[in-house]
Amino acid sequence: MIQRSSFRRVIRHWSLAAACGITLAFATAGCDKKTEQPPATPPAAGAPVPATSIGVVDIDKIVTTNNWAQEFKNDNEMAQGELKRQAESFVNQLNSLLTEKKNTIKAQLKPALNATELEDWNANRNLDQFKNRMSKEQLQELGTVLYNYQQTLQGVQNQANNLLRQRQQTIVSSWLNSISPVIRRVAEAKKVGIVFRKISNNQDIIVWNEPALDITDGVLDDLSKTTVPRPSMPPAPKMDLPTINLSQAPTVPGSTTQPSTTAPTPR
């Protein structure tokens, strides 16, 4: 039901930039009193900006080396399984209500359905063949029920996907935040003023860089000597499922868009 997302795909949507500035304070000491310093003169308009050393860090390499991708995969599978369990229970109830609604209409059809027609009816297939056997009210009721059924399914699917996506983003953000101090420390040691993230498949902003600008190995070396706080995983996701009512347009919390309230009539 829920599409799988790799760790790499998720982190591709997250930017990591560490701006490392070092300010040095100088003081002049006299024999018995401090010497006041004149206020700094702001740079003139159009003055050149001081050169800043740039570095890049390969997040994919850090993730793979530290086995975080496997942790992410395991958690993602757990979350998908829990969401699927919750959704399946809801969908079973939804299917039961749809069958009940359709059986009520089917019992009023004249003549009664033969075996082939019954298969089509139960599968929601070729329903146009039955419209001449139904009143205007029955047509409208069937159209509303089927439409709201589909919209409810779509809303539940959207909510599950959104919950999974938000969980992935929370975990990735937490992991990146946990290594940011290490990246900053390595950057400062190398006199690097700005650090950009690089993705191994070159689909990020960094298309190419001189190898000398890459500080990834320095970050990995620092990580091997440092105990980085392990971010705690969020609690298992819980869906906010709507009350089932196929006679009314559904409102599914947490879905990307709310469905239209206009139900089409079967043709």
ChimeraX attribute file (.defattr): number of C-alpha atoms within 10 A of each C-alpha:
attribute: neighborCount
match mode: 1-to-1
recipient: residues
	/A:1	12
	/A:2	14
	/A:3	9
	/A:4	13
	/A:5	15
	/A:6	13
	/A:7	21
	/A:8	16
	/A:9	9
	/A:10	15
	/A:11	18
	/A:12	15
	/A:13	9
	/A:14	13
	/A:15	13
	/A:16	16
	/A:17	15
	/A:18	17
	/A:19	15
	/A:20	15
	/A:21	14
	/A:22	9
	/A:23	5
	/A:24	5
	/A:25	5
	/A:26	7
	/A:27	9
	/A:28	9
	/A:29	10
	/A:30	8
	/A:31	6
	/A:32	6
	/A:33	8
	/A:34	10
	/A:35	11
	/A:36	9
	/A:37	9
	/A:38	6
	/A:39	6
	/A:40	6
	/A:41	6
	/A:42	6
	/A:43	9
	/A:44	7
	/A:45	6
	/A:46	6
	/A:47	7
	/A:48	8
	/A:49	7
	/A:50	6
	/A:51	7
	/A:52	11
	/A:53	13
	/A:54	16
	/A:55	25
	/A:56	24
	/A:57	24
	/A:58	17
	/A:59	20
	/A:60	21
	/A:61	16
	/A:62	18
	/A:63	19
	/A:64	11
	/A:65	11
	/A:66	14
	/A:67	11
	/A:68	16
	/A:69	17
	/A:70	13
	/A:71	13
	/A:72	19
	/A:73	16
	/A:74	11
	/A:75	18
	/A:76	20
	/A:77	13
	/A:78	14
	/A:79	22
	/A:80	20
	/A:81	15
	/A:82	17
	/A:83	23
	/A:84	17
	/A:85	11
	/A:86	16
	/A:87	19
	/A:88	13
	/A:89	10
	/A:90	17
	/A:91	16
	/A:92	11
	/A:93	11
	/A:94	19
	/A:95	12
	/A:96	10
	/A:97	17
	/A:98	18
	/A:99	11
	/A:100	12
	/A:101	17
	/A:102	17
	/A:103	13
	/A:104	11
	/A:105	14
	/A:106	19
	/A:107	11
	/A:108	13
	/A:109	16
	/A:110	11
	/A:111	8
	/A:112	12
	/A:113	15
	/A:114	8
	/A:115	9
	/A:116	8
	/A:117	16
	/A:118	14
	/A:119	12
	/A:120	15
	/A:121	18
	/A:122	13
	/A:123	10
	/A:124	12
	/A:125	12
	/A:126	12
	/A:127	15
	/A:128	10
	/A:129	12
	/A:130	18
	/A:131	14
	/A:132	11
	/A:133	15
	/A:134	16
	/A:135	12
	/A:136	11
	/A:137	9
	/A:138	18
	/A:139	20
	/A:140	15
	/A:141	20
	/A:142	23
	/A:143	17
	/A:144	22
	/A:145	22
	/A:146	21
	/A:147	24
	/A:148	25
	/A:149	24
	/A:150	14
	/A:151	22
	/A:152	25
	/A:153	17
	/A:154	18
	/A:155	24
	/A:156	23
	/A:157	19
	/A:158	19
	/A:159	23
	/A:160	29
	/A:161	21
	/A:162	16
	/A:163	19
	/A:164	21
	/A:165	15
	/A:166	13
	/A:167	20
	/A:168	24
	/A:169	17
	/A:170	14
	/A:171	19
	/A:172	20
	/A:173	17
	/A:174	17
	/A:175	18
	/A:176	18
	/A:177	15
	/A:178	15
	/A:179	16
	/A:180	16
	/A:181	13
	/A:182	19
	/A:183	26
	/A:184	21
	/A:185	16
	/A:186	20
	/A:187	26
	/A:188	16
	/A:189	10
	/A:190	14
	/A:191	16
	/A:192	22
	/A:193	18
	/A:194	18
	/A:195	22
	/A:196	19
	/A:197	22
	/A:198	26
	/A:199	19
	/A:200	14
	/A:201	9
	/A:202	10
	/A:203	10
	/A:204	15
	/A:205	11
	/A:206	13
	/A:207	11
	/A:208	8
	/A:209	11
	/A:210	8
	/A:211	9
	/A:212	8
	/A:213	15
	/A:214	19
	/A:215	20
	/A:216	21
	/A:217	14
	/A:218	18
	/A:219	21
	/A:220	20
	/A:221	12
	/A:222	15
	/A:223	16
	/A:224	11
	/A:225	8
	/A:226	10
	/A:227	8
	/A:228	13
	/A:229	11
	/A:230	10
	/A:231	15
	/A:232	9
	/A:233	14
	/A:234	12
	/A:235	8
	/A:236	14
	/A:237	17
	/A:238	12
	/A:239	17
	/A:240	13
	/A:241	18
	/A:242	14
	/A:243	11
	/A:244	17
	/A:245	15
	/A:246	22
	/A:247	15
	/A:248	14
	/A:249	20
	/A:250	23
	/A:251	20
	/A:252	23
	/A:253	16
	/A:254	18
	/A:255	18
	/A:256	14
	/A:257	13
	/A:258	16
	/A:259	18
	/A:260	12
	/A:261	14
	/A:262	10
	/A:263	18
	/A:264	13
	/A:265	15
	/A:266	17
	/A:267	11
